[in-house]
Amino acid sequence: MNVKIQSIHFDATEKLQEFIEKKVAKLEKTFEDISNAEVQLKVVKPATAQNKETSLEVTVPGQKLFVEKTCDTFEEGIDLCVDAMKVQLTKFKEKTRKM
């Protein structure tokens, strides 16, 4: 799986990038045929609470699945995005099994 990380309006640290790659890689346990994962990190209105916007787009055969969360930290956002994506992947996997 290819993981692409985009940080908008700031530079993501090495530690944050490693954290993201580790978390997103766990999605392969839920669904093996993931070809791409794209993570976008954005700081919205700096100096306010809940200003870190995290989005995760996963490409699976024939479809793209998308999740977006807004939190206080990017780590929290990634955790929530990965959890939500696991649910979507599980539903997608069940749909494809029935076909």
MDTraj code that builds the backbone (N, CA, C; nanometers):
import mdtraj as md
import numpy as np

residues = "MET ASN VAL LYS ILE GLN SER ILE HIS PHE ASP ALA THR GLU LYS LEU GLN GLU PHE ILE GLU LYS LYS VAL ALA LYS LEU GLU LYS THR PHE GLU ASP ILE SER ASN ALA GLU VAL GLN LEU LYS VAL VAL LYS PRO ALA THR ALA GLN ASN LYS GLU THR SER LEU GLU VAL THR VAL PRO GLY GLN LYS LEU PHE VAL GLU LYS THR CYS ASP THR PHE GLU GLU GLY ILE ASP LEU CYS VAL ASP ALA MET LYS VAL GLN LEU THR LYS PHE LYS GLU LYS THR ARG LYS MET".split()
xyz = np.array([
    [0.0847, -0.1184, 0.0000],
    [0.0000, 0.0000, 0.0000],
    [0.0887, 0.1240, 0.0000],
    [0.0519, 0.2185, -0.0833],
    [0.1245, 0.3436, -0.0955],
    [0.0566, 0.4488, -0.0070],
    [0.1307, 0.5077, 0.0873],
    [0.0740, 0.6102, 0.1764],
    [0.1315, 0.7456, 0.1391],
    [0.0425, 0.8403, 0.1083],
    [0.0853, 0.9759, 0.0716],
    [0.0352, 1.0708, 0.1798],
    [0.1247, 1.1538, 0.2319],
    [0.0885, 1.2473, 0.3386],
    [0.1059, 1.3902, 0.2877],
    [-0.0007, 1.4695, 0.2971],
    [0.0060, 1.6103, 0.2588],
    [-0.0218, 1.6935, 0.3831],
    [0.0678, 1.7861, 0.4130],
    [0.0421, 1.8780, 0.5236],
    [0.0249, 2.0178, 0.4646],
    [-0.0914, 2.0766, 0.4883],
    [-0.1261, 2.2059, 0.4293],
    [-0.1096, 2.3160, 0.5343],
    [-0.0391, 2.4217, 0.5000],
    [-0.0118, 2.5378, 0.5863],
    [0.0855, 2.5091, 0.7011],
    [0.1562, 2.3959, 0.6974],
    [0.2585, 2.3681, 0.7985],
    [0.3425, 2.2500, 0.7505],
    [0.4543, 2.2240, 0.8185],
    [0.5395, 2.1091, 0.7858],
    [0.5202, 2.0010, 0.8909],
    [0.4837, 1.8816, 0.8467],
    [0.4645, 1.7695, 0.9397],
    [0.6006, 1.7192, 0.9860],
    [0.6116, 1.6879, 1.1139],
    [0.7378, 1.6369, 1.1681],
    [0.7563, 1.4912, 1.1266],
    [0.8814, 1.4444, 1.1352],
    [0.9130, 1.3045, 1.1051],
    [0.8316, 1.2115, 1.1944],
    [0.8241, 1.2493, 1.3214],
    [0.7530, 1.1677, 1.4204],
    [0.6051, 1.1536, 1.3822],
    [0.5428, 1.2624, 1.3404],
    [0.4022, 1.2609, 1.2995],
    [0.3835, 1.1751, 1.1745],
    [0.4743, 1.1886, 1.0786],
    [0.4655, 1.1090, 0.9554],
    [0.4786, 0.9592, 0.9849],
    [0.5715, 0.9239, 1.0736],
    [0.5887, 0.7827, 1.1111],
    [0.4639, 0.7304, 1.1812],
    [0.4058, 0.8120, 1.2685],
    [0.2838, 0.7757, 1.3403],
    [0.1711, 0.7471, 1.2404],
    [0.1553, 0.8360, 1.1418],
    [0.0501, 0.8219, 1.0413],
    [0.0705, 0.6937, 0.9608],
    [0.1935, 0.6723, 0.9141],
    [0.2216, 0.5535, 0.8329],
    [0.1937, 0.4248, 0.9107],
    [0.2310, 0.4247, 1.0394],
    [0.2081, 0.3065, 1.1231],
    [0.0582, 0.2795, 1.1396],
    [-0.0185, 0.3847, 1.1677],
    [-0.1634, 0.3699, 1.1887],
    [-0.2348, 0.3289, 1.0601],
    [-0.2016, 0.3939, 0.9492],
    [-0.2689, 0.3664, 0.8220],
    [-0.2346, 0.2257, 0.7730],
    [-0.1136, 0.1793, 0.7997],
    [-0.0733, 0.0445, 0.7578],
    [-0.1617, -0.0618, 0.8225],
    [-0.2149, -0.0336, 0.9406],
    [-0.3014, -0.1302, 1.0092],
    [-0.4320, -0.1548, 0.9346],
    [-0.4699, -0.0642, 0.8445],
    [-0.5924, -0.0815, 0.7666],
    [-0.5849, -0.2056, 0.6775],
    [-0.4628, -0.2459, 0.6413],
    [-0.4469, -0.3631, 0.5549],
    [-0.4929, -0.4908, 0.6241],
    [-0.4971, -0.4900, 0.7573],
    [-0.5492, -0.6070, 0.8292],
    [-0.6996, -0.6204, 0.8070],
    [-0.7671, -0.5068, 0.7888],
    [-0.9115, -0.5070, 0.7673],
    [-0.9453, -0.5427, 0.6228],
    [-0.8689, -0.4865, 0.5277],
    [-0.8949, -0.5095, 0.3846],
    [-0.7611, -0.5119, 0.3117],
    [-0.7302, -0.6247, 0.2466],
    [-0.5962, -0.6439, 0.1888],
    [-0.5725, -0.5696, 0.0578],
    [-0.6792, -0.5431, -0.0182],
    [-0.6624, -0.4889, -0.1537],
    [-0.6563, -0.3365, -0.1610],
    [-0.6053, -0.2720, -0.0592],
    [-0.5922, -0.1260, -0.0614],
    [-0.4708, -0.0908, -0.1463],
    [-0.4911, -0.0077, -0.2500],
    [-0.3775, 0.0279, -0.3349],
    [-0.3119, 0.1575, -0.2883],
    [-0.3917, 0.2565, -0.2454],
    [-0.3404, 0.3871, -0.2046],
    [-0.4101, 0.4345, -0.0787],
    [-0.3386, 0.5118, -0.0005],
    [-0.3995, 0.5827, 0.1117],
    [-0.3432, 0.7240, 0.1093],
    [-0.4318, 0.8227, 0.1105],
    [-0.3872, 0.9617, 0.1076],
    [-0.4371, 1.0320, 0.2325],
    [-0.3436, 1.0892, 0.3068],
    [-0.3766, 1.1600, 0.4302],
    [-0.3515, 1.3085, 0.4082],
    [-0.4517, 1.3902, 0.4431],
    [-0.4353, 1.5354, 0.4339],
    [-0.4483, 1.5941, 0.5729],
    [-0.3497, 1.6740, 0.6103],
    [-0.3500, 1.7406, 0.7405],
    [-0.3594, 1.8903, 0.7157],
    [-0.4537, 1.9553, 0.7838],
    [-0.4729, 2.0977, 0.7597],
    [-0.4984, 2.1682, 0.8926],
    [-0.4341, 2.2844, 0.9109],
    [-0.4603, 2.3666, 1.0287],
    [-0.5613, 2.4728, 0.9865],
    [-0.6769, 2.4713, 1.0540],
    [-0.7824, 2.5669, 1.0208],
    [-0.7887, 2.6721, 1.1304],
    [-0.7959, 2.7970, 1.0929],
    [-0.8034, 2.9074, 1.1900],
    [-0.7101, 2.8839, 1.3082],
    [-0.5810, 2.9044, 1.2930],
    [-0.4874, 2.8792, 1.4033],
    [-0.5288, 2.9482, 1.5334],
    [-0.4858, 2.8935, 1.6433],
    [-0.5078, 2.9475, 1.7784],
    [-0.6501, 2.9262, 1.8298],
    [-0.7236, 2.8308, 1.7722],
    [-0.8527, 2.7940, 1.8302],
    [-0.8500, 2.6456, 1.8635],
    [-0.9383, 2.6034, 1.9525],
    [-0.9492, 2.4605, 1.9833],
    [-1.0138, 2.3913, 1.8641],
    [-0.9913, 2.2628, 1.8521],
    [-1.0493, 2.1845, 1.7417],
    [-1.0119, 2.2436, 1.6055],
    [-0.8827, 2.2756, 1.5867],
    [-0.8431, 2.3406, 1.4611],
    [-0.7575, 2.2512, 1.3707],
    [-0.7464, 2.1236, 1.4022],
    [-0.6666, 2.0319, 1.3191],
    [-0.7612, 1.9426, 1.2379],
    [-0.7613, 1.9633, 1.1072],
    [-0.8489, 1.8867, 1.0194],
    [-0.7697, 1.7740, 0.9545],
    [-0.8163, 1.6522, 0.9706],
    [-0.7483, 1.5345, 0.9177],
    [-0.8428, 1.4617, 0.8237],
    [-0.7973, 1.4332, 0.7022],
    [-0.8808, 1.3542, 0.6118],
    [-0.8001, 1.2359, 0.5595],
    [-0.8708, 1.1258, 0.5376],
    [-0.8086, 1.0015, 0.4923],
    [-0.8896, 0.9486, 0.3753],
    [-0.8219, 0.9303, 0.2617],
    [-0.8874, 0.8736, 0.1438],
    [-0.8157, 0.7453, 0.1064],
    [-0.8926, 0.6379, 0.0964],
    [-0.8359, 0.5069, 0.0660],
    [-0.8911, 0.4599, -0.0682],
    [-0.8017, 0.4139, -0.1557],
    [-0.8433, 0.3626, -0.2857],
    [-0.8480, 0.2105, -0.2806],
    [-0.9670, 0.1572, -0.3048],
    [-0.9864, 0.0125, -0.3111],
    [-1.0349, -0.0191, -0.4524],
    [-1.0315, -0.1449, -0.4950],
    [-1.0712, -0.1760, -0.6331],
    [-1.2097, -0.1203, -0.6679],
    [-1.2133, -0.0281, -0.7634],
    [-1.3386, 0.0268, -0.8121],
    [-1.4002, 0.1381, -0.7288],
    [-1.3349, 0.1813, -0.6227],
    [-1.3969, 0.2829, -0.5383],
    [-1.2936, 0.3556, -0.4522],
    [-1.3335, 0.4767, -0.4086],
    [-1.2522, 0.5517, -0.3118],
    [-1.3380, 0.5738, -0.1890],
    [-1.2807, 0.5488, -0.0724],
    [-1.3510, 0.5697, 0.0542],
    [-1.2873, 0.6898, 0.1229],
    [-1.3693, 0.7746, 0.1855],
    [-1.3200, 0.9008, 0.2404],
    [-1.3723, 0.9235, 0.3819],
    [-1.2836, 0.9729, 0.4692],
    [-1.3202, 1.0073, 0.6071],
    [-1.2536, 1.1399, 0.6408],
    [-1.3238, 1.2250, 0.7150],
    [-1.2657, 1.3527, 0.7579],
    [-1.3053, 1.3803, 0.9022],
    [-1.2087, 1.4200, 0.9835],
    [-1.2331, 1.4502, 1.1252],
    [-1.1628, 1.5801, 1.1623],
    [-1.2189, 1.6525, 1.2598],
    [-1.1566, 1.7747, 1.3118],
    [-1.1353, 1.7561, 1.4613],
    [-1.0113, 1.7729, 1.5056],
    [-0.9764, 1.7471, 1.6461],
    [-0.8756, 1.8501, 1.6967],
    [-0.8337, 1.8316, 1.8239],
    [-0.7324, 1.9192, 1.8833],
    [-0.5912, 1.8842, 1.8355],
    [-0.5666, 1.7544, 1.8096],
    [-0.4335, 1.7120, 1.7641],
    [-0.4480, 1.6252, 1.6394],
    [-0.3417, 1.6217, 1.5599],
    [-0.3437, 1.5374, 1.4401],
    [-0.3435, 1.3894, 1.4779],
    [-0.2756, 1.3560, 1.5872],
    [-0.2727, 1.2156, 1.6309],
    [-0.4134, 1.1659, 1.6622],
    [-0.4889, 1.2483, 1.7342],
    [-0.6270, 1.2121, 1.7679],
    [-0.7109, 1.2003, 1.6403],
    [-0.6896, 1.2935, 1.5478],
    [-0.7614, 1.2920, 1.4203],
    [-0.7319, 1.1662, 1.3401],
    [-0.6043, 1.1275, 1.3351],
    [-0.5653, 1.0058, 1.2631],
    [-0.6303, 0.8835, 1.3262],
    [-0.6272, 0.8757, 1.4603],
    [-0.6905, 0.7627, 1.5299],
    [-0.8378, 0.7510, 1.4916],
    [-0.9090, 0.8646, 1.4955],
    [-1.0523, 0.8636, 1.4640],
    [-1.0770, 0.8298, 1.3168],
    [-0.9943, 0.8843, 1.2281],
    [-1.0085, 0.8555, 1.0851],
    [-0.9854, 0.7069, 1.0557],
    [-0.8811, 0.6511, 1.1153],
    [-0.8496, 0.5100, 1.0925],
    [-0.9632, 0.4218, 1.1461],
    [-1.0166, 0.4545, 1.2637],
    [-1.1286, 0.3773, 1.3185],
    [-1.2503, 0.3841, 1.2272],
    [-1.2835, 0.5047, 1.1808],
    [-1.3984, 0.5218, 1.0922],
    [-1.3764, 0.4497, 0.9587],
    [-1.2522, 0.4525, 0.9100],
    [-1.2208, 0.3873, 0.7828],
    [-1.2323, 0.2352, 0.7960],
    [-1.1944, 0.1820, 0.9125],
    [-1.2087, 0.0371, 0.9350],
    [-1.3542, -0.0046, 0.9195],
    [-1.4451, 0.0767, 0.9726],
    [-1.5885, 0.0478, 0.9612],
    [-1.6303, 0.0487, 0.8140],
    [-1.5865, 0.1513, 0.7399],
    [-1.6204, 0.1603, 0.5972],
    [-1.5639, 0.0427, 0.5192],
    [-1.4387, 0.0061, 0.5481],
    [-1.3753, -0.1051, 0.4772],
    [-1.4466, -0.2367, 0.5064],
    [-1.4892, -0.2554, 0.6315],
    [-1.5609, -0.3775, 0.6685],
    [-1.6923, -0.3856, 0.5914],
    [-1.7651, -0.2743, 0.5835],
    [-1.8912, -0.2720, 0.5077],
    [-1.8655, -0.2978, 0.3598],
    [-1.7615, -0.2364, 0.3051],
    [-1.7272, -0.2541, 0.1642],
    [-1.6911, -0.4000, 0.1366],
    [-1.6161, -0.4597, 0.2278],
    [-1.5738, -0.5987, 0.2132],
    [-1.6951, -0.6920, 0.2129],
    [-1.7913, -0.6653, 0.3019],
    [-1.9132, -0.7469, 0.3067],
    [-1.9942, -0.7326, 0.1783],
    [-2.0008, -0.6101, 0.1257],
    [-2.0733, -0.5871, -0.0006],
    [-2.0113, -0.6646, -0.1143],
    [-1.8781, -0.6596, -0.1246],
    [-1.8110, -0.7268, -0.2361],
    [-1.8198, -0.8781, -0.2226],
    [-1.8283, -0.9281, -0.1003],
    [-1.8408, -1.0720, -0.0784],
    [-1.9760, -1.1239, -0.1286],
    [-2.0788, -1.0408, -0.1145],
    [-2.2143, -1.0817, -0.1527],
    [-2.2323, -1.0850, -0.3038],
    [-2.1465, -1.0136, -0.3762],
    [-2.1606, -1.0084, -0.5222],
    [-2.1127, -1.1357, -0.5873],
])
top = md.Topology()
chain = top.add_chain()
for i, resn in enumerate(residues, 1):
    res = top.add_residue(resn, chain, resSeq=i)
    for name in ("N", "CA", "C"):
        top.add_atom(name, md.element.get_by_symbol(name[0]), res)
traj = md.Trajectory(xyz[None], top)
